[in-house]
Amino acid sequence: MNGTPLDELQWKSPEWIQSFGLRTDNVLDYFSESPFFDKTSNNYVIKMQRQFSQLPGESDGSNIPPPPVPANDNDDALVLPTGENGGSIRSEFQYMDAMRQDIMNKYPLHAAMERELMKLNGIEYVLVAVREPDFWVIRKQQRNNGNQPGQFRFEIIKDYYIIGANVYQSPTIYKVIKNRLMSTSLHLSKTIENIYKLTHFEPSQGVQFKQRQQDESTPGNKTIPQTSRTNGPTPSTINSTNMMNTIGNTVSNMNSTTQASPYDSVHREIITGEMMDKLLTTSIKSEPEYI
């Protein structure tokens, strides 16, 4: 597979599905064709044995198992009509959770497979969740038989998902947390970079956030563009009448700036020493307009 990690691999076999179909009865056979399947597992041993003697209730794979038979009204469990020793699925597979017991009840082929796996120790693949017709969960686990019959210890190794015709291996907790931390770190770095662009430093005031100036148009006055506030107005954009008004406003603003708080940066950003020099130069060169 070109060295691709299994948890980053997507596998499917449309040819196999076209030949046999994909349903809960044969989903383990479909999974055994994937690169995720371990051929040293107990499932493969049983698969080889099935080529010579078929398991109970199994034919060529084309027959659908009979529907489950409900129990009486006093018991919500579903009982297999051909269960071993006439017992219910709940009592036979009491070491399973409720979801797996339901699978054993509805699909006799998986119940027969489980009975064969109970006789062996080692790695095995079992079906743990079903949502037909397009979702199954297969678990790889290590089975260890206990000292007494019916006692087992299981060590979960991996889980696999079959969505539609695609087979995936579930990622580990380590990779999930690693991915989340890397994503968080990336977004924090971008946030800090954007915040840095919104700050400026001055020796007298330190680091401060830039205040966004609002353009308000007043009657009789022209709105000065943002570039003019930083680089200063030019003689071609302001006439002499507005220039005289601007100089008057500049003087009043300078007076108010000296009385304002040292942290009030609005007036400091609007009027600078460079702007004041340009304003004076423009007013000297302009011709007076008499009313």
BELHU-V884008 format. One record per helix or strand of 2 or more residues. SS is the DSSP state (H for helix, E for strand). FROM is the first residue (numbers start at 1). TO is the last residue. Records with the same first field share a line. If there is no record, write none. Layout:
SS: FROM-TO / FROM-TO
This chain:
H: 6-8 / 14-20 / 24-31 / 42-50 / 84-86 / 89-92 / 98-106 / 108-117 / 173-197 / 226-231 / 240-259 / 266-270 / 273-285
E: 69-70 / 78-79 / 122-131 / 135-145 / 152-163 / 166-169 / 199-202 / 206-209
